[in-house]
Amino acid sequence: MAEYIVLTSLTPDGRRRVHQDPDRVRQVAREVERLGGKVMAQYAVLGPHDFLSVIEATDNADMERIKAEISSLGTTRSLVLPAIGLAKFARLLSIEPYRTEPHRWQTSPWARIVRRAGRYWVIDRHVRRYCHPLHIEGRERLAHVRGGAIIIANHSSHFDTPVVLSALPGRIRAKTAVAAAADKFYASRRKRTWWYSLFHNTFPVHRGGGTKQLAYPLSLLHSGWSILIYPEGGRSKSGQVQKFKHGPAIMAMQAGVPVIPVYIEGLRAVMPKGQREPRPAPVSARIGSPISLAGVTSLPEATAMLENAMREIAGVPAHRPHAPEGEFAIASPSTAGGGGS
């Protein structure tokens, strides 16, 4: 036996008959069973069809015969679609379309060794090829940073992460994990999601996932790791600094770690949004002084401090503090996967 989805639209005469006799729908179901089929489930639906039924029949030919017999009544028009088993369908509904859990092995000693060995081939050679020349300012401002930190950067290209990692001192870069959009870099259709976790040290972040998304990055911060995240929440088409999300400020306030702003300029010429292949162009990365949120209790104020620090090193006017938001979203940035890796 096979199961089929049957989408039924009533003709004007059929609607009149159902209105006059609501039991008419059950009469059709009984007719299906008389013809050898079995109605497993039936629902009234909104849209171009009036009813959705799950019908069990012997095979396609048997189902077509049942459809023809019912249609000959002149009150329905039906569309028959092959269906999967109801139990299997229920299981499919529970499958995530993308990975939401991090690969926790990514911070293990062996993963760090492999990442360091592959650094030139995966990231450095692409930065040297396409970011030419690459000018880095302010690295000396991080001389006294010890332990975990939150690194924030403006977001205009898929090439942002390789450049930010290249701008950081080696001791910070070696223990920096990168938040990555789960629906893009950890989608179920991808066969090598582990690649990003291993070679770019990324972990999946569900866009708009709320506070539950904080647990893993906070555990990394408490263990002395740093987190690279893009507070704008998406790539800027204009290249201008966009309004910040609250996620980085929340993490900094909860973990008690400094925030390091990095402003990147020139990457819209290398790989702007919508372009798949990079092209060479001059790029600069300016690192600002670490920001402490110690003593700050207002989330909008903390977020405004971070945004204005970024705007300052970008050389653009500051913004007034944000109004409180009912829901925050951890920004879901790109990974270093651009640039031909």
C-alpha positions as CSV (number, residue, x, y, z in Angstrom):
1,M,0.0,0.0,0.0
2,A,1.1,3.6,-0.7
3,E,0.0,6.9,0.7
4,Y,-1.0,9.9,-1.3
5,I,-1.7,13.6,-0.6
6,V,-5.0,14.6,-2.3
7,L,-5.7,18.3,-2.6
8,T,-9.4,18.9,-3.3
9,S,-11.2,22.0,-4.6
10,L,-15.0,22.1,-4.5
11,T,-16.9,23.3,-7.5
12,P,-19.6,25.9,-6.9
13,D,-22.2,23.1,-6.9
14,G,-20.0,21.1,-4.5
15,R,-19.8,24.1,-2.1
16,R,-23.6,24.4,-2.3
17,R,-24.1,20.8,-1.5
18,V,-21.6,20.8,1.5
19,H,-23.4,23.9,2.8
20,Q,-26.7,22.2,2.6
21,D,-25.4,18.9,3.9
22,P,-22.2,19.0,6.0
23,D,-22.1,15.2,6.1
24,R,-21.3,15.3,2.4
25,V,-17.6,15.4,3.1
26,R,-17.8,12.1,5.1
27,Q,-19.9,10.6,2.3
28,V,-17.0,11.2,-0.1
29,A,-14.6,9.6,2.3
30,R,-16.9,6.5,2.5
31,E,-17.0,6.4,-1.3
32,V,-13.2,6.4,-1.4
33,E,-13.2,3.4,1.0
34,R,-15.8,1.6,-1.1
35,L,-13.4,2.0,-4.1
36,G,-10.6,0.3,-2.2
37,G,-8.8,3.3,-0.7
38,K,-8.6,4.3,2.9
39,V,-8.7,7.9,4.2
40,M,-6.0,8.2,6.8
41,A,-6.6,11.9,7.6
42,Q,-8.6,14.8,6.2
43,Y,-8.3,18.5,6.9
44,A,-10.2,21.7,5.8
45,V,-7.5,24.1,4.6
46,L,-7.2,27.8,3.5
47,G,-6.0,28.8,0.1
48,P,-6.8,27.6,-3.4
49,H,-7.9,24.1,-2.1
50,D,-10.7,23.3,0.3
51,F,-9.5,20.0,1.7
52,L,-6.2,18.1,2.2
53,S,-6.6,14.3,2.5
54,V,-4.1,11.6,3.1
55,I,-5.3,8.5,1.3
56,E,-3.9,5.0,1.2
57,A,-4.2,3.0,-2.0
58,T,-2.6,0.0,-3.6
59,D,-0.6,1.8,-6.2
60,N,-0.6,4.8,-8.6
61,A,-3.1,3.2,-11.0
62,D,-5.5,2.4,-8.1
63,M,-5.2,6.0,-6.8
64,E,-5.9,7.5,-10.3
65,R,-9.0,5.2,-10.6
66,I,-10.3,6.5,-7.2
67,K,-9.6,10.1,-8.2
68,A,-11.5,9.6,-11.5
69,E,-14.5,8.0,-9.8
70,I,-14.7,10.8,-7.2
71,S,-14.3,13.5,-9.9
72,S,-17.1,12.0,-11.9
73,L,-19.5,13.2,-9.2
74,G,-19.0,16.6,-10.7
75,T,-18.5,18.4,-7.3
76,T,-14.7,18.2,-6.8
77,R,-11.5,18.8,-8.6
78,S,-8.5,16.9,-7.1
79,L,-4.8,17.0,-7.4
80,V,-3.0,13.8,-6.3
81,L,0.6,13.9,-5.0
82,P,2.7,10.9,-3.9
83,A,3.2,11.1,-0.1
84,I,5.7,9.7,2.3
85,G,4.7,7.8,5.4
86,L,3.2,9.9,8.1
87,A,5.6,8.6,10.7
88,K,8.6,9.5,8.4
89,F,7.1,12.9,7.7
90,A,6.8,13.6,11.4
91,R,10.5,12.7,11.8
92,L,11.5,15.0,9.0
93,L,9.7,17.9,10.6
94,S,12.0,17.6,13.6
95,I,15.2,17.7,11.5
96,E,17.1,21.0,11.8
97,P,17.7,22.6,8.3
98,Y,21.2,23.5,9.6
99,R,23.5,22.6,12.4
100,T,22.9,24.5,15.6
101,E,25.4,22.8,17.9
102,P,29.1,23.6,17.8
103,H,31.8,21.1,17.1
104,R,33.2,21.1,20.6
105,W,36.5,19.4,19.4
106,Q,37.4,22.7,17.6
107,T,39.2,24.1,20.7
108,S,41.1,20.8,21.4
109,P,44.9,20.7,21.1
110,W,44.9,18.5,18.0
111,A,42.4,20.9,16.2
112,R,44.6,23.9,17.1
113,I,47.7,22.2,15.7
114,V,45.9,21.3,12.4
115,R,44.5,24.9,12.2
116,R,48.0,26.4,12.6
117,A,49.5,24.0,10.0
118,G,46.8,25.0,7.5
119,R,46.8,28.7,8.2
120,Y,48.9,29.7,5.2
121,W,46.9,27.6,2.7
122,V,43.4,28.3,4.0
123,I,43.7,32.1,4.9
124,D,47.1,33.8,4.6
125,R,47.8,33.2,1.0
126,H,44.4,34.6,0.0
127,V,44.8,37.7,2.1
128,R,48.2,38.3,0.5
129,R,46.8,37.8,-3.0
130,Y,43.7,39.9,-2.8
131,C,44.4,42.5,0.0
132,H,47.3,44.2,-1.6
133,P,48.6,46.2,0.1
134,L,47.2,45.4,3.6
135,H,47.8,48.2,6.1
136,I,47.3,47.4,9.8
137,E,47.1,50.1,12.5
138,G,46.8,49.9,16.2
139,R,48.1,46.4,16.9
140,E,50.2,47.9,19.7
141,R,47.0,48.8,21.6
142,L,46.5,45.1,22.4
143,A,49.9,44.6,24.1
144,H,48.3,44.4,27.5
145,V,45.2,42.3,26.6
146,R,45.3,39.0,28.4
147,G,42.6,36.3,28.6
148,G,39.4,36.3,26.6
149,A,38.0,39.3,24.7
150,I,35.2,40.1,22.3
151,I,36.5,41.3,18.9
152,I,33.9,43.3,16.9
153,A,34.3,44.5,13.4
154,N,32.3,46.2,10.7
155,H,30.9,43.8,8.1
156,S,30.9,44.5,4.4
157,S,32.3,41.4,2.8
158,H,32.9,37.7,3.2
159,F,36.6,38.6,3.3
160,D,36.2,40.4,6.6
161,T,37.1,37.5,8.9
162,P,40.4,36.6,7.1
163,V,41.5,40.2,7.4
164,V,40.5,40.6,11.0
165,L,42.3,37.4,12.0
166,S,45.4,38.6,10.1
167,A,45.4,41.9,11.9
168,L,45.3,40.4,15.4
169,P,48.6,39.5,17.2
170,G,49.3,35.8,17.0
171,R,48.7,35.1,20.7
172,I,45.1,36.4,20.4
173,R,44.4,35.0,17.0
174,A,45.4,31.5,18.1
175,K,42.6,31.5,20.7
176,T,39.9,33.3,18.7
177,A,36.6,31.6,17.7
178,V,34.4,33.1,15.1
179,A,30.6,33.3,15.2
180,A,29.1,32.1,11.9
181,A,25.6,32.2,10.4
182,A,24.2,28.7,10.9
183,D,21.8,28.9,8.0
184,K,24.6,29.7,5.6
185,F,27.7,27.9,6.7
186,Y,26.2,25.0,8.6
187,A,23.3,24.2,6.4
188,S,22.3,20.5,6.1
189,R,23.0,20.6,2.4
190,R,26.7,21.3,3.0
191,K,28.9,18.2,3.3
192,R,31.9,19.9,4.9
193,T,30.6,22.0,7.7
194,W,33.4,20.7,9.8
195,W,35.9,22.5,7.5
196,Y,34.8,25.9,8.9
197,S,35.0,24.7,12.5
198,L,38.5,23.1,12.0
199,F,40.3,25.7,9.8
200,H,38.5,28.9,10.7
201,N,37.4,27.9,14.3
202,T,33.8,29.0,13.6
203,F,30.7,27.9,15.5
204,P,27.1,28.1,14.3
205,V,24.9,31.0,15.4
206,H,21.1,30.9,14.6
207,R,20.0,34.3,13.4
208,G,17.7,35.9,16.0
209,G,18.2,32.9,18.3
210,G,18.0,34.9,21.5
211,T,19.8,34.3,24.8
212,K,20.2,30.5,24.3
213,Q,22.8,31.4,21.7
214,L,25.0,32.9,24.4
215,A,25.9,29.7,26.3
216,Y,28.7,28.4,24.1
217,P,30.5,31.7,23.4
218,L,30.2,32.6,27.1
219,S,31.8,29.3,28.0
220,L,34.7,30.1,25.6
221,L,35.1,33.5,27.1
222,H,35.2,32.1,30.6
223,S,37.9,29.7,29.4
224,G,40.2,32.4,28.1
225,W,39.1,32.3,24.4
226,S,38.2,35.4,22.4
227,I,35.1,35.7,20.2
228,L,35.0,37.5,16.8
229,I,31.5,38.8,16.0
230,Y,30.0,41.3,13.7
231,P,27.5,43.5,15.7
232,E,25.8,44.9,12.6
233,G,24.2,41.5,12.0
234,G,24.8,41.4,8.3
235,R,26.9,42.7,5.5
236,S,26.5,46.4,4.8
237,K,25.7,47.3,1.2
238,S,26.8,50.9,1.6
239,G,30.0,50.2,3.5
240,Q,28.8,52.6,6.3
241,V,28.7,51.5,9.9
242,Q,25.2,50.2,10.6
243,K,23.2,50.0,13.9
244,F,24.6,47.5,16.3
245,K,22.8,44.5,17.8
246,H,22.9,43.9,21.5
247,G,24.6,40.5,21.5
248,P,28.2,41.5,21.9
249,A,27.4,44.0,24.7
250,I,25.5,41.3,26.6
251,M,28.4,38.9,26.4
252,A,30.9,41.5,27.4
253,M,28.8,42.5,30.4
254,Q,28.2,38.9,31.5
255,A,31.7,37.7,31.0
256,G,33.5,40.8,32.2
257,V,35.9,40.9,29.2
258,P,37.1,43.8,27.1
259,V,35.8,44.6,23.6
260,I,38.3,45.2,20.8
261,P,36.9,47.2,17.9
262,V,38.4,46.7,14.4
263,Y,37.4,48.8,11.5
264,I,38.1,47.4,8.0
265,E,38.2,49.6,4.9
266,G,38.5,48.6,1.3
267,L,37.0,45.1,1.3
268,R,33.9,46.3,-0.7
269,A,36.3,46.6,-3.6
270,V,37.7,43.1,-2.9
271,M,34.5,41.1,-2.5
272,P,31.3,43.1,-2.0
273,K,28.0,41.5,-1.1
274,G,26.6,39.5,-4.1
275,Q,30.1,38.9,-5.6
276,R,31.4,35.4,-5.5
277,E,35.0,35.8,-6.7
278,P,37.4,38.3,-5.0
279,R,39.6,40.7,-6.8
280,P,42.8,42.5,-5.6
281,A,42.4,46.0,-3.9
282,P,44.1,48.0,-1.2
283,V,42.8,47.2,2.3
284,S,43.3,48.7,5.8
285,A,42.4,47.5,9.3
286,R,42.4,49.9,12.2
287,I,42.4,48.5,15.7
288,G,40.9,50.6,18.4
289,S,41.7,50.6,22.1
290,P,40.0,47.8,24.2
291,I,36.7,49.0,25.7
292,S,35.7,48.0,29.2
293,L,32.0,47.9,30.1
294,A,32.7,47.5,33.8
295,G,30.1,49.6,35.7
296,V,27.8,49.9,32.8
297,T,24.3,48.6,33.7
298,S,22.2,49.8,30.8
299,L,22.3,47.5,27.7
300,P,21.3,50.3,25.2
301,E,24.1,52.5,26.7
302,A,26.7,49.6,26.4
303,T,25.7,48.9,22.8
304,A,25.9,52.6,22.0
305,M,29.4,52.8,23.5
306,L,30.6,49.9,21.2
307,E,28.9,51.4,18.1
308,N,30.4,54.9,18.8
309,A,33.8,53.4,19.4
310,M,33.6,51.8,16.0
311,R,32.4,55.0,14.4
312,E,35.2,56.9,16.0
313,I,38.0,54.8,14.4
314,A,36.0,54.9,11.2
315,G,36.0,58.7,11.3
316,V,32.3,59.2,11.2
317,P,30.0,61.0,13.7
318,A,28.7,59.2,16.8
319,H,25.1,58.1,17.3
320,R,22.9,58.7,20.3
321,P,22.2,55.7,22.6
322,H,19.8,53.1,21.3
323,A,16.2,52.8,22.6
324,P,15.6,49.5,24.5
325,E,14.8,46.6,22.2
326,G,12.4,43.8,23.2
327,E,14.5,41.2,21.6
328,F,18.2,41.1,20.8
329,A,19.9,38.9,18.2
330,I,23.5,37.8,18.2
331,A,24.9,39.0,15.0
332,S,25.4,36.2,12.5
333,P,28.6,37.0,10.5
334,S,30.4,35.4,7.7
335,T,33.3,33.1,8.2
336,A,36.7,33.1,6.5
337,G,35.2,30.8,3.9
338,G,35.3,33.5,1.2
339,G,38.5,34.1,-0.7
340,G,38.7,30.7,-2.3
341,S,39.3,28.5,0.7
